[in-house]
């Protein structure tokens, strides 16, 4: 199975600019690029699903370049429903440097910044050298522009297509790039770049898009409780990422394995069989979490995430250190210890609606501290009973937790 056929099997090919690309991809030797704008200081799991194409094609003998758009990021790709907020040059520079480090660490590929070639182009040269190659009717026909015509689109946003097309042309001339890869929502920008490059150079260049990874309801993959799952472990801990994948939809987990891992077809088909026969064992979900977290954060981070998860499931809180407690319980309701009794803590964290109810919970054995049941209603929160003198984990019932910070 060639790389093209593998990408097809994984569901990673949506639109292709030319049928001859199949042979070229299977042969190897192309220099290609994929890009993103530095709108944040970390990639998220949605980016990861796309940027894995760098390793897939690199392993097949191609040369990847990642473009982080310090220039286009100052403009913003048109959204389907509204104009993107402008961000400052300083923010863009900061975000670029953060993303560049992430991309090099993950994929070891060359990273370029399109601000490097935009900064020396004046407005007249832009119109004469690039704008004249674009027919307005052609631009209006592009899906992302057409969807904004009723609500209105600014000239700045309208020009984004020309800028991204210029990227393809510049990279072709200066880096020998002949292929652009992107998510399916960028098809219009890819074809614009192909047209501009062919008109200005006469060279044959190509493009293909990948389907966007979504949940079963069609919403974007990569968010949990309304928050993005970031690749920066300070924003999304390996434990949180582990929980995200372990709780993935059964109906979508095999798609996620195809998109997000390098497991073989045979391995994924075996996991699909297990998922169908015994979904409660979550073998496919565990494999997904292991592969992704190990790739992004390493084996040690993955094992730490599993340890925290197992400890929380079993109630063995004492086996965790302060760092692991912070990772596993960081988003829980928490209060600072100020000499409160256990009764007061239960009411302050809403684990009980009143002091009377709190006393009832404690005396009936429904409350535990650091995994041990307690019945003393006068127990005072202090560092002597805290894990590493920093945290006290309180549980009421099986699933309700709160955190006391010393």
C-alpha positions as CSV (number, residue, x, y, z in Angstrom):
1,X,0.0,0.0,0.0
2,X,1.5,3.3,-1.1
3,X,1.3,6.5,1.0
4,X,-1.6,7.8,-1.2
5,X,-3.6,4.6,-0.6
6,X,-2.8,4.7,3.1
7,X,-4.0,8.3,3.4
8,X,-7.2,7.3,1.5
9,X,-7.8,4.4,3.9
10,X,-7.3,6.6,6.9
11,X,-9.8,9.1,5.5
12,X,-7.2,11.8,5.1
13,X,-7.8,12.9,1.5
14,X,-10.8,15.1,0.6
15,X,-10.0,17.2,-2.5
16,X,-7.2,16.6,-4.9
17,X,-6.1,19.2,-7.5
18,X,-4.9,16.7,-10.1
19,X,-5.2,12.9,-10.5
20,X,-1.5,12.6,-11.2
21,X,-0.8,13.6,-7.6
22,X,-1.4,10.0,-6.6
23,X,1.7,8.8,-8.5
24,X,3.7,11.7,-7.3
25,X,2.9,11.1,-3.6
26,X,3.7,7.4,-3.9
27,X,7.0,8.1,-5.6
28,X,8.3,10.5,-3.0
29,X,10.6,13.5,-3.3
30,X,8.1,16.4,-3.2
31,X,8.6,19.5,-1.0
32,X,5.2,20.4,0.5
33,X,3.9,22.9,3.0
34,X,1.1,23.2,5.5
35,X,0.3,26.3,7.4
36,X,-1.5,28.0,10.3
37,X,-1.8,31.5,11.5
38,X,-0.4,32.3,15.0
39,X,-3.7,33.3,16.6
40,X,-2.7,31.6,19.9
41,X,0.5,30.6,21.7
42,X,-0.1,26.9,21.4
43,X,-1.4,24.4,18.9
44,X,-4.5,22.4,19.9
45,X,-5.5,18.8,19.1
46,X,-7.3,19.9,16.0
47,X,-4.0,21.4,14.6
48,X,-2.3,18.1,15.6
49,X,-4.7,16.0,13.5
50,X,-3.7,18.1,10.4
51,X,0.0,18.6,11.1
52,X,0.6,14.8,11.5
53,X,0.7,14.9,7.7
54,X,4.2,16.3,8.1
55,X,5.5,13.0,9.6
56,X,3.3,10.8,7.4
57,X,4.7,12.3,4.2
58,X,8.2,12.7,5.5
59,X,8.3,9.0,6.3
60,X,7.2,8.4,2.7
61,X,10.2,10.4,1.4
62,X,8.8,13.9,1.1
63,X,10.1,17.1,2.6
64,X,7.8,19.1,4.9
65,X,7.8,22.8,5.5
66,X,5.4,24.4,8.1
67,X,4.4,28.0,7.5
68,X,3.3,29.9,10.6
69,X,1.7,33.1,9.2
70,X,3.2,36.1,11.0
71,X,2.0,38.2,8.1
72,X,-1.4,36.6,7.4
73,X,-2.0,36.4,11.1
74,X,-2.1,40.1,11.3
75,X,-5.0,40.0,8.8
76,X,-7.0,36.9,9.7
77,X,-8.6,34.2,7.5
78,X,-12.3,35.2,7.0
79,X,-14.6,33.3,9.4
80,X,-17.9,32.1,8.0
81,X,-20.0,34.4,10.2
82,X,-18.0,37.4,11.4
83,X,-14.7,39.3,11.1
84,X,-11.9,38.0,13.2
85,X,-10.6,40.4,15.9
86,X,-7.2,42.0,15.1
87,X,-4.3,41.1,17.2
88,X,-1.1,43.1,17.8
89,X,2.2,42.6,16.1
90,X,3.7,41.8,19.5
91,X,1.1,39.1,20.1
92,X,1.7,37.6,16.7
93,X,5.5,37.6,17.2
94,X,5.1,35.9,20.6
95,X,2.7,33.3,19.3
96,X,4.9,32.6,16.3
97,X,7.9,31.8,18.5
98,X,5.8,29.5,20.7
99,X,4.3,27.6,17.8
100,X,7.7,27.4,16.1
101,X,9.2,25.6,19.1
102,X,6.2,23.2,19.4
103,X,6.4,22.3,15.7
104,X,10.2,21.7,15.7
105,X,9.9,19.7,18.9
106,X,7.1,17.5,17.5
107,X,8.0,17.1,13.9
108,X,11.6,18.3,13.5
109,X,10.6,20.2,10.3
110,X,11.6,23.6,8.9
111,X,9.3,26.4,10.0
112,X,8.9,29.6,8.0
113,X,7.2,32.9,8.7
114,X,5.4,34.7,5.8
115,X,6.0,38.1,7.5
116,X,9.6,37.7,6.2
117,X,8.4,38.2,2.6
118,X,5.4,40.4,3.2
119,X,7.2,43.1,5.1
120,X,9.1,44.3,2.0
121,X,6.1,44.5,-0.4
122,X,4.5,47.9,-0.8
123,X,0.9,48.4,-1.7
124,X,1.4,49.3,-5.3
125,X,3.7,46.3,-5.9
126,X,1.1,44.1,-4.2
127,X,-1.6,45.3,-6.6
128,X,0.6,45.2,-9.7
129,X,2.5,42.0,-9.1
130,X,-0.3,39.9,-7.5
131,X,-3.7,41.6,-7.5
132,X,-3.8,41.8,-11.3
133,X,-3.9,38.0,-11.5
134,X,-7.1,37.7,-9.6
135,X,-10.6,38.2,-11.2
136,X,-13.0,39.6,-8.6
137,X,-15.8,37.3,-9.9
138,X,-13.5,34.3,-9.3
139,X,-12.9,35.5,-5.8
140,X,-16.6,36.1,-5.1
141,X,-17.3,32.5,-6.1
142,X,-15.1,31.0,-3.4
143,X,-17.2,29.4,-0.7
144,X,-15.7,31.3,2.3
145,X,-16.3,34.7,0.6
146,X,-19.7,33.8,-0.8
147,X,-21.0,33.0,2.7
148,X,-20.0,36.4,3.9
149,X,-21.6,38.5,1.2
150,X,-24.9,39.0,2.9
151,X,-23.5,40.0,6.2
152,X,-20.6,41.9,4.6
153,X,-16.8,41.3,4.3
154,X,-14.1,43.9,4.5
155,X,-11.5,44.5,1.9
156,X,-8.9,43.4,4.3
157,X,-10.4,40.0,4.7
158,X,-11.2,39.8,1.0
159,X,-7.5,40.2,0.3
160,X,-6.5,37.2,2.5
161,X,-7.0,34.8,-0.4
162,X,-4.4,36.7,-2.4
163,X,-2.0,36.7,0.5
164,X,-2.2,32.9,0.9
165,X,-1.9,32.4,-2.8
166,X,1.3,34.5,-2.7
167,X,2.6,32.2,0.0
168,X,2.4,29.2,-2.3
169,X,4.1,31.2,-5.1
170,X,6.9,32.5,-2.8
171,X,7.6,29.0,-1.4
172,X,7.6,27.5,-4.9
173,X,10.2,30.1,-6.1
174,X,12.3,30.1,-3.0
175,X,11.9,26.6,-1.4
176,X,11.0,24.5,-4.4
177,X,7.6,23.8,-2.9
178,X,5.2,22.1,-5.3
179,X,2.4,20.9,-3.0
180,X,0.2,22.5,-0.4
181,X,-1.8,20.4,2.1
182,X,-4.5,21.9,4.3
183,X,-7.9,21.2,5.9
184,X,-10.9,21.1,3.6
185,X,-12.0,24.6,4.6
186,X,-8.9,25.9,2.8
187,X,-9.6,24.4,-0.6
188,X,-10.4,27.8,-2.1
189,X,-7.2,29.3,-0.9
190,X,-5.2,26.3,-2.2
191,X,-6.6,26.5,-5.7
192,X,-6.0,30.3,-5.7
193,X,-2.3,29.6,-4.9
194,X,-2.1,27.0,-7.6
195,X,-3.5,29.4,-10.2
196,X,-1.3,32.3,-9.2
197,X,1.9,30.1,-9.1
198,X,1.1,28.6,-12.5
199,X,0.4,32.0,-14.1
200,X,3.6,33.6,-12.7
201,X,6.0,30.7,-13.1
202,X,4.5,28.3,-15.6
203,X,5.3,25.5,-13.1
204,X,2.9,22.6,-12.3
205,X,2.0,22.7,-8.6
206,X,-0.5,20.7,-6.7
207,X,-2.7,20.6,-3.6
208,X,-4.9,18.3,-1.6
209,X,-7.1,18.8,1.5
210,X,-7.9,16.6,4.5
211,X,-11.4,16.3,6.0
212,X,-11.8,18.2,9.3
213,X,-12.0,15.9,12.3
214,X,-15.4,16.2,13.9
215,X,-17.6,14.6,16.6
216,X,-20.6,12.6,15.6
217,X,-22.8,15.7,15.7
218,X,-20.6,17.5,13.2
219,X,-19.0,19.9,15.7
220,X,-15.3,20.4,15.7
221,X,-13.2,17.7,17.4
222,X,-10.8,18.8,20.1
223,X,-12.9,20.6,22.7
224,X,-14.1,19.4,26.1
225,X,-16.5,21.4,28.2
226,X,-16.2,24.2,25.7
227,X,-12.3,24.4,26.1
228,X,-9.8,23.5,23.5
229,X,-7.5,20.6,24.2
230,X,-4.1,22.2,23.9
231,X,-0.7,20.6,23.1
232,X,1.0,22.9,25.7
233,X,0.9,20.8,28.9
234,X,0.6,24.0,31.0
235,X,-2.8,24.6,29.3
236,X,-4.0,21.0,29.0
237,X,-2.2,18.5,31.3
238,X,-1.5,15.0,30.0
239,X,-4.0,13.8,32.5
240,X,-6.7,16.0,31.1
241,X,-5.8,14.9,27.6
242,X,-6.0,11.3,28.7
243,X,-9.5,11.8,30.0
244,X,-10.5,13.5,26.8
245,X,-9.5,10.5,24.7
246,X,-10.7,7.9,27.1
247,X,-14.1,9.6,27.0
248,X,-14.2,9.8,23.2
249,X,-17.4,8.7,21.5
250,X,-17.4,4.9,20.8
251,X,-18.8,5.6,17.3
252,X,-15.8,7.9,16.4
253,X,-12.9,6.4,18.2
254,X,-11.7,4.3,15.2
255,X,-11.8,7.4,13.0
256,X,-9.6,9.1,15.6
257,X,-7.2,6.2,15.6
258,X,-6.9,6.5,11.8
259,X,-6.4,10.3,12.0
260,X,-4.3,10.7,15.0
261,X,-2.0,7.7,15.3
262,X,0.6,5.7,13.3
263,X,-0.9,2.3,14.3
264,X,-1.0,0.0,11.3
265,X,-4.2,-0.9,9.4
266,X,-4.1,-4.4,11.0
267,X,-3.7,-3.0,14.5
268,X,-6.6,-0.5,14.0
269,X,-8.9,-3.2,12.6
270,X,-8.1,-5.4,15.6
271,X,-9.0,-2.5,17.9
272,X,-12.2,-1.9,15.9
273,X,-13.2,-5.5,16.5
274,X,-12.5,-5.2,20.2
275,X,-14.5,-1.9,20.4
276,X,-17.5,-3.6,18.7
277,X,-17.4,-6.7,20.8
278,X,-16.5,-5.2,24.3
279,X,-16.9,-1.4,24.2
280,X,-16.9,-1.3,28.0
281,X,-13.2,-2.3,28.1
282,X,-12.3,0.8,26.0
283,X,-9.3,-0.9,24.5
284,X,-9.5,1.4,21.4
285,X,-9.8,4.5,23.6
286,X,-6.8,3.5,25.7
287,X,-4.7,2.8,22.6
288,X,-5.7,6.2,21.2
289,X,-4.7,8.0,24.5
290,X,-1.4,6.1,24.7
291,X,-0.4,6.8,21.1
292,X,-1.2,10.5,21.1
293,X,0.0,11.5,24.5
294,X,3.3,9.5,24.1
295,X,3.9,11.2,20.7
296,X,3.2,14.7,22.1
297,X,4.5,14.5,25.7
298,X,6.5,11.3,26.0
299,X,6.1,7.9,27.7
300,X,6.6,9.3,31.2
301,X,3.8,11.8,30.9
302,X,1.5,9.1,29.5
303,X,2.3,6.8,32.4
304,X,1.8,9.6,34.9
305,X,-1.7,10.3,33.4
306,X,-2.6,6.6,33.7
307,X,-1.4,6.6,37.3
308,X,-3.6,9.5,38.2
309,X,-6.6,8.1,36.4
310,X,-6.2,4.7,38.2
311,X,-5.8,6.4,41.6
312,X,-8.9,8.4,41.1
313,X,-10.9,5.4,40.0
314,X,-9.8,3.3,42.9
315,X,-9.8,6.1,45.5
316,X,-6.1,5.5,46.3
317,X,-5.5,9.3,46.6
318,X,-2.5,8.8,48.9
319,X,-0.5,7.2,46.1
320,X,-0.3,10.6,44.3
321,X,2.1,13.4,45.0
322,X,1.3,17.2,45.1
323,X,2.1,17.6,41.4
324,X,-0.2,14.8,40.4
325,X,-3.0,16.1,42.7
326,X,-2.7,19.5,41.0
327,X,-2.9,17.8,37.6
328,X,-5.9,15.6,38.5
329,X,-7.9,18.0,40.6
330,X,-6.9,21.4,39.3
331,X,-10.3,22.2,37.9
332,X,-12.2,21.1,41.0
333,X,-14.0,23.5,43.4
334,X,-11.2,24.5,45.8
335,X,-10.7,26.7,48.8
336,X,-7.8,27.9,50.8
337,X,-7.3,26.3,54.3
338,X,-7.9,28.9,57.0
339,X,-8.5,26.6,60.0
340,X,-12.0,25.5,58.8
341,X,-13.5,22.3,60.1
342,X,-14.5,19.6,57.7
343,X,-18.2,20.6,58.1
344,X,-17.4,24.2,57.1
345,X,-15.4,22.9,54.0
346,X,-18.2,20.8,52.8
347,X,-20.6,23.7,52.8
348,X,-18.1,26.2,51.4
349,X,-17.4,23.9,48.5
350,X,-21.1,23.1,48.0
351,X,-20.6,19.4,48.7
352,X,-23.3,20.0,51.3
353,X,-26.1,22.5,51.3
354,X,-25.9,23.2,55.1
355,X,-23.9,22.5,58.2
356,X,-26.6,20.1,59.3
357,X,-26.4,18.2,56.1
358,X,-22.6,18.2,56.2
359,X,-22.6,16.6,59.7
360,X,-25.1,13.9,58.4
361,X,-22.8,13.1,55.5
362,X,-19.7,12.8,57.7
363,X,-21.4,10.7,60.4
364,X,-22.9,8.3,57.9
365,X,-19.4,7.6,56.4
366,X,-20.2,9.3,53.1
367,X,-17.1,11.6,53.3
368,X,-13.4,10.7,52.8
369,X,-10.2,12.7,53.0
370,X,-7.3,11.7,50.8
371,X,-9.1,8.4,50.1
372,X,-9.8,7.5,53.8
373,X,-13.3,7.7,55.3
374,X,-13.7,10.1,58.2
375,X,-16.4,10.5,60.8
376,X,-15.0,13.4,62.9
377,X,-17.2,16.5,62.3
378,X,-14.7,18.6,64.2
379,X,-11.7,17.7,62.1
380,X,-9.7,20.8,61.2
381,X,-8.0,21.3,57.8
382,X,-4.3,21.6,58.3
383,X,-1.0,20.7,56.6
384,X,-0.6,17.8,58.9
385,X,-3.3,15.8,57.1
386,X,-2.4,17.3,53.6
387,X,-0.6,15.4,50.9
388,X,3.0,16.8,50.7
389,X,1.7,19.5,53.1
390,X,-0.1,21.1,50.2
391,X,-3.4,19.5,49.3
392,X,-6.4,17.8,51.0
393,X,-8.7,16.0,48.6
394,X,-12.3,15.7,49.9
395,X,-14.8,13.3,48.4
396,X,-18.5,13.0,49.1
397,X,-20.1,9.9,47.8
398,X,-18.5,8.3,44.7
399,X,-18.1,11.2,42.4
400,X,-18.2,14.6,44.1
401,X,-14.8,16.1,45.0
402,X,-13.4,19.3,46.3
403,X,-9.8,20.4,46.9
404,X,-8.4,22.2,50.0
405,X,-5.2,24.1,49.3
406,X,-2.8,24.7,52.2
